[in-house]
Amino acid sequence: MLTMVFKLCLSAQQRWRKLNGQDHLAEVIEGINFVDGIKKEKEAA
């Protein structure tokens, strides 16, 4: 079973790619919303 999981991970690793927008990760963690990759400004009430 362990060998099968290892082979599956090796196969999946060939298709992995770097995530786009990693420079926005801190903002996402802070809770800032993005729409289509653009910061969504809070609307005035």
PDBQT receptor file of N, H, CA, C and O in Angstrom, charges set to zero:
ATOM      1  N   MET A   1       0.832  -1.192   0.000  1.00  0.00    +0.000 N 
ATOM      2  CA  MET A   1       0.000   0.000   0.000  1.00  0.00    +0.000 C 
ATOM      3  C   MET A   1       0.881   1.262   0.000  1.00  0.00    +0.000 C 
ATOM      4  O   MET A   1       0.606   2.216  -0.728  1.00  0.00    +0.000 OA
ATOM      5  N   LEU A   2       1.922   1.257   0.808  1.00  0.00    +0.000 N 
ATOM      6  H   LEU A   2       2.145   0.482   1.399  1.00  0.00    +0.000 HD
ATOM      7  CA  LEU A   2       2.804   2.412   0.887  1.00  0.00    +0.000 C 
ATOM      8  C   LEU A   2       3.490   2.666  -0.455  1.00  0.00    +0.000 C 
ATOM      9  O   LEU A   2       3.677   3.816  -0.852  1.00  0.00    +0.000 OA
ATOM     10  N   THR A   3       3.859   1.608  -1.139  1.00  0.00    +0.000 N 
ATOM     11  H   THR A   3       3.708   0.673  -0.816  1.00  0.00    +0.000 HD
ATOM     12  CA  THR A   3       4.499   1.746  -2.447  1.00  0.00    +0.000 C 
ATOM     13  C   THR A   3       3.542   2.362  -3.464  1.00  0.00    +0.000 C 
ATOM     14  O   THR A   3       3.950   3.183  -4.285  1.00  0.00    +0.000 OA
ATOM     15  N   MET A   4       2.277   1.969  -3.411  1.00  0.00    +0.000 N 
ATOM     16  H   MET A   4       1.946   1.302  -2.743  1.00  0.00    +0.000 HD
ATOM     17  CA  MET A   4       1.285   2.516  -4.338  1.00  0.00    +0.000 C 
ATOM     18  C   MET A   4       1.087   4.008  -4.094  1.00  0.00    +0.000 C 
ATOM     19  O   MET A   4       0.986   4.780  -5.048  1.00  0.00    +0.000 OA
ATOM     20  N   VAL A   5       1.032   4.420  -2.837  1.00  0.00    +0.000 N 
ATOM     21  H   VAL A   5       1.114   3.793  -2.062  1.00  0.00    +0.000 HD
ATOM     22  CA  VAL A   5       0.877   5.838  -2.510  1.00  0.00    +0.000 C 
ATOM     23  C   VAL A   5       2.102   6.625  -2.968  1.00  0.00    +0.000 C 
ATOM     24  O   VAL A   5       1.980   7.730  -3.496  1.00  0.00    +0.000 OA
ATOM     25  N   PHE A   6       3.285   6.044  -2.760  1.00  0.00    +0.000 N 
ATOM     26  H   PHE A   6       3.384   5.146  -2.331  1.00  0.00    +0.000 HD
ATOM     27  CA  PHE A   6       4.515   6.700  -3.189  1.00  0.00    +0.000 C 
ATOM     28  C   PHE A   6       4.524   6.901  -4.704  1.00  0.00    +0.000 C 
ATOM     29  O   PHE A   6       4.869   7.980  -5.185  1.00  0.00    +0.000 OA
ATOM     30  N   LYS A   7       4.150   5.876  -5.447  1.00  0.00    +0.000 N 
ATOM     31  H   LYS A   7       3.869   4.999  -5.056  1.00  0.00    +0.000 HD
ATOM     32  CA  LYS A   7       4.108   5.983  -6.917  1.00  0.00    +0.000 C 
ATOM     33  C   LYS A   7       3.072   7.015  -7.360  1.00  0.00    +0.000 C 
ATOM     34  O   LYS A   7       3.305   7.755  -8.317  1.00  0.00    +0.000 OA
ATOM     35  N   LEU A   8       1.936   7.070  -6.673  1.00  0.00    +0.000 N 
ATOM     36  H   LEU A   8       1.747   6.469  -5.896  1.00  0.00    +0.000 HD
ATOM     37  CA  LEU A   8       0.902   8.047  -6.993  1.00  0.00    +0.000 C 
ATOM     38  C   LEU A   8       1.425   9.467  -6.779  1.00  0.00    +0.000 C 
ATOM     39  O   LEU A   8       1.173  10.354  -7.594  1.00  0.00    +0.000 OA
ATOM     40  N   CYS A   9       2.150   9.679  -5.686  1.00  0.00    +0.000 N 
ATOM     41  H   CYS A   9       2.355   8.958  -5.024  1.00  0.00    +0.000 HD
ATOM     42  CA  CYS A   9       2.730  11.004  -5.415  1.00  0.00    +0.000 C 
ATOM     43  C   CYS A   9       3.769  11.385  -6.461  1.00  0.00    +0.000 C 
ATOM     44  O   CYS A   9       3.825  12.538  -6.887  1.00  0.00    +0.000 OA
ATOM     45  N   LEU A  10       4.581  10.438  -6.874  1.00  0.00    +0.000 N 
ATOM     46  H   LEU A  10       4.535   9.501  -6.528  1.00  0.00    +0.000 HD
ATOM     47  CA  LEU A  10       5.569  10.719  -7.918  1.00  0.00    +0.000 C 
ATOM     48  C   LEU A  10       4.892  11.113  -9.223  1.00  0.00    +0.000 C 
ATOM     49  O   LEU A  10       5.341  12.024  -9.918  1.00  0.00    +0.000 OA
ATOM     50  N   SER A  11       3.819  10.424  -9.545  1.00  0.00    +0.000 N 
ATOM     51  H   SER A  11       3.454   9.684  -8.981  1.00  0.00    +0.000 HD
ATOM     52  CA  SER A  11       3.086  10.731 -10.776  1.00  0.00    +0.000 C 
ATOM     53  C   SER A  11       2.438  12.113 -10.697  1.00  0.00    +0.000 C 
ATOM     54  O   SER A  11       2.482  12.875 -11.662  1.00  0.00    +0.000 OA
ATOM     55  N   ALA A  12       1.838  12.438  -9.554  1.00  0.00    +0.000 N 
ATOM     56  H   ALA A  12       1.802  11.819  -8.770  1.00  0.00    +0.000 HD
ATOM     57  CA  ALA A  12       1.169  13.731  -9.392  1.00  0.00    +0.000 C 
ATOM     58  C   ALA A  12       2.175  14.877  -9.403  1.00  0.00    +0.000 C 
ATOM     59  O   ALA A  12       1.871  15.971  -9.877  1.00  0.00    +0.000 OA
ATOM     60  N   GLN A  13       3.365  14.625  -8.882  1.00  0.00    +0.000 N 
ATOM     61  H   GLN A  13       3.612  13.736  -8.496  1.00  0.00    +0.000 HD
ATOM     62  CA  GLN A  13       4.379  15.665  -8.803  1.00  0.00    +0.000 C 
ATOM     63  C   GLN A  13       4.779  16.175 -10.184  1.00  0.00    +0.000 C 
ATOM     64  O   GLN A  13       5.171  17.335 -10.311  1.00  0.00    +0.000 OA
ATOM     65  N   GLN A  14       4.695  15.368 -11.190  1.00  0.00    +0.000 N 
ATOM     66  H   GLN A  14       4.377  14.426 -11.087  1.00  0.00    +0.000 HD
ATOM     67  CA  GLN A  14       5.068  15.778 -12.538  1.00  0.00    +0.000 C 
ATOM     68  C   GLN A  14       4.090  16.802 -13.114  1.00  0.00    +0.000 C 
ATOM     69  O   GLN A  14       4.436  17.534 -14.041  1.00  0.00    +0.000 OA
ATOM     70  N   ARG A  15       2.886  16.858 -12.578  1.00  0.00    +0.000 N 
ATOM     71  H   ARG A  15       2.605  16.264 -11.825  1.00  0.00    +0.000 HD
ATOM     72  CA  ARG A  15       1.866  17.777 -13.089  1.00  0.00    +0.000 C 
ATOM     73  C   ARG A  15       1.670  19.004 -12.206  1.00  0.00    +0.000 C 
ATOM     74  O   ARG A  15       0.868  19.877 -12.538  1.00  0.00    +0.000 OA
ATOM     75  N   TRP A  16       2.384  19.084 -11.095  1.00  0.00    +0.000 N 
ATOM     76  H   TRP A  16       3.035  18.374 -10.825  1.00  0.00    +0.000 HD
ATOM     77  CA  TRP A  16       2.239  20.228 -10.201  1.00  0.00    +0.000 C 
ATOM     78  C   TRP A  16       2.807  21.470 -10.860  1.00  0.00    +0.000 C 
ATOM     79  O   TRP A  16       3.709  21.391 -11.694  1.00  0.00    +0.000 OA
ATOM     80  N   ARG A  17       2.272  22.611 -10.477  1.00  0.00    +0.000 N 
ATOM     81  H   ARG A  17       1.540  22.676  -9.800  1.00  0.00    +0.000 HD
ATOM     82  CA  ARG A  17       2.803  23.871 -10.974  1.00  0.00    +0.000 C 
ATOM     83  C   ARG A  17       2.786  24.888  -9.836  1.00  0.00    +0.000 C 
ATOM     84  O   ARG A  17       2.076  24.721  -8.845  1.00  0.00    +0.000 OA
ATOM     85  N   LYS A  18       3.557  25.911  -9.993  1.00  0.00    +0.000 N 
ATOM     86  H   LYS A  18       4.134  26.047 -10.799  1.00  0.00    +0.000 HD
ATOM     87  CA  LYS A  18       3.635  26.961  -9.003  1.00  0.00    +0.000 C 
ATOM     88  C   LYS A  18       2.322  27.743  -9.014  1.00  0.00    +0.000 C 
ATOM     89  O   LYS A  18       1.787  28.050 -10.080  1.00  0.00    +0.000 OA
ATOM     90  N   LEU A  19       1.810  28.062  -7.841  1.00  0.00    +0.000 N 
ATOM     91  H   LEU A  19       2.244  27.813  -6.976  1.00  0.00    +0.000 HD
ATOM     92  CA  LEU A  19       0.565  28.811  -7.763  1.00  0.00    +0.000 C 
ATOM     93  C   LEU A  19       0.786  30.258  -8.185  1.00  0.00    +0.000 C 
ATOM     94  O   LEU A  19       1.806  30.862  -7.852  1.00  0.00    +0.000 OA
ATOM     95  N   ASN A  20      -0.165  30.802  -8.911  1.00  0.00    +0.000 N 
ATOM     96  H   ASN A  20      -0.993  30.311  -9.181  1.00  0.00    +0.000 HD
ATOM     97  CA  ASN A  20      -0.112  32.206  -9.294  1.00  0.00    +0.000 C 
ATOM     98  C   ASN A  20      -0.571  33.065  -8.116  1.00  0.00    +0.000 C 
ATOM     99  O   ASN A  20      -1.452  32.661  -7.357  1.00  0.00    +0.000 OA
ATOM    100  N   GLY A  21       0.014  34.225  -7.966  1.00  0.00    +0.000 N 
ATOM    101  H   GLY A  21       0.730  34.553  -8.582  1.00  0.00    +0.000 HD
ATOM    102  CA  GLY A  21      -0.438  35.159  -6.941  1.00  0.00    +0.000 C 
ATOM    103  C   GLY A  21       0.096  34.868  -5.557  1.00  0.00    +0.000 C 
ATOM    104  O   GLY A  21      -0.526  35.257  -4.569  1.00  0.00    +0.000 OA
ATOM    105  N   GLN A  22       1.235  34.190  -5.454  1.00  0.00    +0.000 N 
ATOM    106  H   GLN A  22       1.740  33.873  -6.257  1.00  0.00    +0.000 HD
ATOM    107  CA  GLN A  22       1.768  33.879  -4.137  1.00  0.00    +0.000 C 
ATOM    108  C   GLN A  22       2.128  35.143  -3.359  1.00  0.00    +0.000 C 
ATOM    109  O   GLN A  22       2.219  35.104  -2.132  1.00  0.00    +0.000 OA
ATOM    110  N   ASP A  23       2.334  36.257  -4.052  1.00  0.00    +0.000 N 
ATOM    111  H   ASP A  23       2.260  36.289  -5.049  1.00  0.00    +0.000 HD
ATOM    112  CA  ASP A  23       2.645  37.509  -3.369  1.00  0.00    +0.000 C 
ATOM    113  C   ASP A  23       1.425  38.078  -2.635  1.00  0.00    +0.000 C 
ATOM    114  O   ASP A  23       1.578  38.972  -1.803  1.00  0.00    +0.000 OA
ATOM    115  N   HIS A  24       0.215  37.578  -2.927  1.00  0.00    +0.000 N 
ATOM    116  H   HIS A  24       0.090  36.851  -3.603  1.00  0.00    +0.000 HD
ATOM    117  CA  HIS A  24      -1.011  38.028  -2.263  1.00  0.00    +0.000 C 
ATOM    118  C   HIS A  24      -1.398  37.132  -1.090  1.00  0.00    +0.000 C 
ATOM    119  O   HIS A  24      -2.430  37.355  -0.456  1.00  0.00    +0.000 OA
ATOM    120  N   LEU A  25      -0.590  36.130  -0.798  1.00  0.00    +0.000 N 
ATOM    121  H   LEU A  25       0.248  35.949  -1.312  1.00  0.00    +0.000 HD
ATOM    122  CA  LEU A  25      -0.943  35.161   0.231  1.00  0.00    +0.000 C 
ATOM    123  C   LEU A  25      -1.146  35.817   1.596  1.00  0.00    +0.000 C 
ATOM    124  O   LEU A  25      -2.089  35.469   2.306  1.00  0.00    +0.000 OA
ATOM    125  N   ALA A  26      -0.289  36.747   1.971  1.00  0.00    +0.000 N 
ATOM    126  H   ALA A  26       0.478  37.029   1.394  1.00  0.00    +0.000 HD
ATOM    127  CA  ALA A  26      -0.423  37.420   3.268  1.00  0.00    +0.000 C 
ATOM    128  C   ALA A  26      -1.743  38.183   3.357  1.00  0.00    +0.000 C 
ATOM    129  O   ALA A  26      -2.382  38.201   4.409  1.00  0.00    +0.000 OA
ATOM    130  N   GLU A  27      -2.145  38.807   2.263  1.00  0.00    +0.000 N 
ATOM    131  H   GLU A  27      -1.625  38.792   1.409  1.00  0.00    +0.000 HD
ATOM    132  CA  GLU A  27      -3.408  39.551   2.258  1.00  0.00    +0.000 C 
ATOM    133  C   GLU A  27      -4.599  38.614   2.376  1.00  0.00    +0.000 C 
ATOM    134  O   GLU A  27      -5.582  38.939   3.042  1.00  0.00    +0.000 OA
ATOM    135  N   VAL A  28      -4.521  37.469   1.745  1.00  0.00    +0.000 N 
ATOM    136  H   VAL A  28      -3.723  37.205   1.204  1.00  0.00    +0.000 HD
ATOM    137  CA  VAL A  28      -5.607  36.487   1.831  1.00  0.00    +0.000 C 
ATOM    138  C   VAL A  28      -5.737  35.978   3.261  1.00  0.00    +0.000 C 
ATOM    139  O   VAL A  28      -6.848  35.809   3.765  1.00  0.00    +0.000 OA
ATOM    140  N   ILE A  29      -4.607  35.734   3.914  1.00  0.00    +0.000 N 
ATOM    141  H   ILE A  29      -3.705  35.871   3.505  1.00  0.00    +0.000 HD
ATOM    142  CA  ILE A  29      -4.626  35.276   5.308  1.00  0.00    +0.000 C 
ATOM    143  C   ILE A  29      -5.243  36.334   6.213  1.00  0.00    +0.000 C 
ATOM    144  O   ILE A  29      -5.925  35.998   7.181  1.00  0.00    +0.000 OA
ATOM    145  N   GLU A  30      -5.010  37.612   5.907  1.00  0.00    +0.000 N 
ATOM    146  H   GLU A  30      -4.457  37.885   5.120  1.00  0.00    +0.000 HD
ATOM    147  CA  GLU A  30      -5.585  38.701   6.697  1.00  0.00    +0.000 C 
ATOM    148  C   GLU A  30      -7.085  38.843   6.473  1.00  0.00    +0.000 C 
ATOM    149  O   GLU A  30      -7.756  39.530   7.243  1.00  0.00    +0.000 OA
ATOM    150  N   GLY A  31      -7.619  38.214   5.445  1.00  0.00    +0.000 N 
ATOM    151  H   GLY A  31      -7.073  37.655   4.820  1.00  0.00    +0.000 HD
ATOM    152  CA  GLY A  31      -9.054  38.251   5.210  1.00  0.00    +0.000 C 
ATOM    153  C   GLY A  31      -9.490  39.211   4.123  1.00  0.00    +0.000 C 
ATOM    154  O   GLY A  31     -10.684  39.473   3.978  1.00  0.00    +0.000 OA
ATOM    155  N   ILE A  32      -8.560  39.738   3.361  1.00  0.00    +0.000 N 
ATOM    156  H   ILE A  32      -7.590  39.525   3.478  1.00  0.00    +0.000 HD
ATOM    157  CA  ILE A  32      -8.905  40.655   2.266  1.00  0.00    +0.000 C 
ATOM    158  C   ILE A  32      -9.493  39.839   1.116  1.00  0.00    +0.000 C 
ATOM    159  O   ILE A  32      -8.946  38.806   0.731  1.00  0.00    +0.000 OA
ATOM    160  N   ASN A  33     -10.601  40.310   0.579  1.00  0.00    +0.000 N 
ATOM    161  H   ASN A  33     -11.046  41.150   0.892  1.00  0.00    +0.000 HD
ATOM    162  CA  ASN A  33     -11.270  39.600  -0.513  1.00  0.00    +0.000 C 
ATOM    163  C   ASN A  33     -10.721  40.042  -1.864  1.00  0.00    +0.000 C 
ATOM    164  O   ASN A  33     -10.384  41.209  -2.069  1.00  0.00    +0.000 OA
ATOM    165  N   PHE A  34     -10.640  39.074  -2.784  1.00  0.00    +0.000 N 
ATOM    166  H   PHE A  34     -10.914  38.126  -2.617  1.00  0.00    +0.000 HD
ATOM    167  CA  PHE A  34     -10.207  39.340  -4.153  1.00  0.00    +0.000 C 
ATOM    168  C   PHE A  34     -11.287  38.848  -5.098  1.00  0.00    +0.000 C 
ATOM    169  O   PHE A  34     -11.885  37.795  -4.875  1.00  0.00    +0.000 OA
ATOM    170  N   VAL A  35     -11.536  39.612  -6.156  1.00  0.00    +0.000 N 
ATOM    171  H   VAL A  35     -11.050  40.467  -6.337  1.00  0.00    +0.000 HD
ATOM    172  CA  VAL A  35     -12.472  39.208  -7.206  1.00  0.00    +0.000 C 
ATOM    173  C   VAL A  35     -11.701  39.222  -8.507  1.00  0.00    +0.000 C 
ATOM    174  O   VAL A  35     -11.213  40.270  -8.930  1.00  0.00    +0.000 OA
ATOM    175  N   ASP A  36     -11.585  38.070  -9.148  1.00  0.00    +0.000 N 
ATOM    176  H   ASP A  36     -11.982  37.218  -8.804  1.00  0.00    +0.000 HD
ATOM    177  CA  ASP A  36     -10.834  37.919 -10.392  1.00  0.00    +0.000 C 
ATOM    178  C   ASP A  36      -9.403  38.440 -10.263  1.00  0.00    +0.000 C 
ATOM    179  O   ASP A  36      -8.872  39.031 -11.203  1.00  0.00    +0.000 OA
ATOM    180  N   GLY A  37      -8.784  38.226  -9.115  1.00  0.00    +0.000 N 
ATOM    181  H   GLY A  37      -9.215  37.746  -8.351  1.00  0.00    +0.000 HD
ATOM    182  CA  GLY A  37      -7.390  38.611  -8.896  1.00  0.00    +0.000 C 
ATOM    183  C   GLY A  37      -7.178  40.067  -8.518  1.00  0.00    +0.000 C 
ATOM    184  O   GLY A  37      -6.039  40.520  -8.400  1.00  0.00    +0.000 OA
ATOM    185  N   ILE A  38      -8.272  40.809  -8.327  1.00  0.00    +0.000 N 
ATOM    186  H   ILE A  38      -9.197  40.442  -8.423  1.00  0.00    +0.000 HD
ATOM    187  CA  ILE A  38      -8.186  42.229  -7.960  1.00  0.00    +0.000 C 
ATOM    188  C   ILE A  38      -8.774  42.416  -6.581  1.00  0.00    +0.000 C 
ATOM    189  O   ILE A  38      -9.829  41.865  -6.268  1.00  0.00    +0.000 OA
ATOM    190  N   LYS A  39      -8.085  43.204  -5.747  1.00  0.00    +0.000 N 
ATOM    191  H   LYS A  39      -7.228  43.652  -6.002  1.00  0.00    +0.000 HD
ATOM    192  CA  LYS A  39      -8.576  43.454  -4.394  1.00  0.00    +0.000 C 
ATOM    193  C   LYS A  39      -9.957  44.085  -4.454  1.00  0.00    +0.000 C 
ATOM    194  O   LYS A  39     -10.195  45.042  -5.191  1.00  0.00    +0.000 OA
ATOM    195  N   LYS A  40     -10.853  43.529  -3.664  1.00  0.00    +0.000 N 
ATOM    196  H   LYS A  40     -10.660  42.752  -3.066  1.00  0.00    +0.000 HD
ATOM    197  CA  LYS A  40     -12.190  44.096  -3.593  1.00  0.00    +0.000 C 
ATOM    198  C   LYS A  40     -12.229  45.095  -2.440  1.00  0.00    +0.000 C 
ATOM    199  O   LYS A  40     -12.018  44.740  -1.280  1.00  0.00    +0.000 OA
ATOM    200  N   GLU A  41     -12.499  46.331  -2.778  1.00  0.00    +0.000 N 
ATOM    201  H   GLU A  41     -12.670  46.620  -3.720  1.00  0.00    +0.000 HD
ATOM    202  CA  GLU A  41     -12.571  47.378  -1.748  1.00  0.00    +0.000 C 
ATOM    203  C   GLU A  41     -13.881  47.258  -0.994  1.00  0.00    +0.000 C 
ATOM    204  O   GLU A  41     -14.912  46.892  -1.559  1.00  0.00    +0.000 OA
ATOM    205  N   LYS A  42     -13.824  47.572   0.287  1.00  0.00    +0.000 N 
ATOM    206  H   LYS A  42     -12.987  47.870   0.746  1.00  0.00    +0.000 HD
ATOM    207  CA  LYS A  42     -15.049  47.553   1.086  1.00  0.00    +0.000 C 
ATOM    208  C   LYS A  42     -15.956  48.690   0.624  1.00  0.00    +0.000 C 
ATOM    209  O   LYS A  42     -15.515  49.821   0.423  1.00  0.00    +0.000 OA
ATOM    210  N   GLU A  43     -17.227  48.357   0.463  1.00  0.00    +0.000 N 
ATOM    211  H   GLU A  43     -17.585  47.438   0.627  1.00  0.00    +0.000 HD
ATOM    212  CA  GLU A  43     -18.192  49.371   0.008  1.00  0.00    +0.000 C 
ATOM    213  C   GLU A  43     -18.642  50.198   1.192  1.00  0.00    +0.000 C 
ATOM    214  O   GLU A  43     -18.832  49.674   2.290  1.00  0.00    +0.000 OA
ATOM    215  N   ALA A  44     -18.812  51.488   0.970  1.00  0.00    +0.000 N 
ATOM    216  H   ALA A  44     -18.658  51.913   0.079  1.00  0.00    +0.000 HD
ATOM    217  CA  ALA A  44     -19.256  52.376   2.024  1.00  0.00    +0.000 C 
ATOM    218  C   ALA A  44     -20.722  52.097   2.334  1.00  0.00    +0.000 C 
ATOM    219  O   ALA A  44     -21.526  51.855   1.433  1.00  0.00    +0.000 OA
ATOM    220  N   ALA A  45     -21.052  52.134   3.609  1.00  0.00    +0.000 N 
ATOM    221  H   ALA A  45     -20.398  52.330   4.341  1.00  0.00    +0.000 HD
ATOM    222  CA  ALA A  45     -22.434  51.838   4.018  1.00  0.00    +0.000 C 
ATOM    223  C   ALA A  45     -23.297  53.058   4.002  1.00  0.00    +0.000 C 
ATOM    224  O   ALA A  45     -24.484  52.979   4.319  1.00  0.00    +0.000 OA
TER     225      ALA A  45
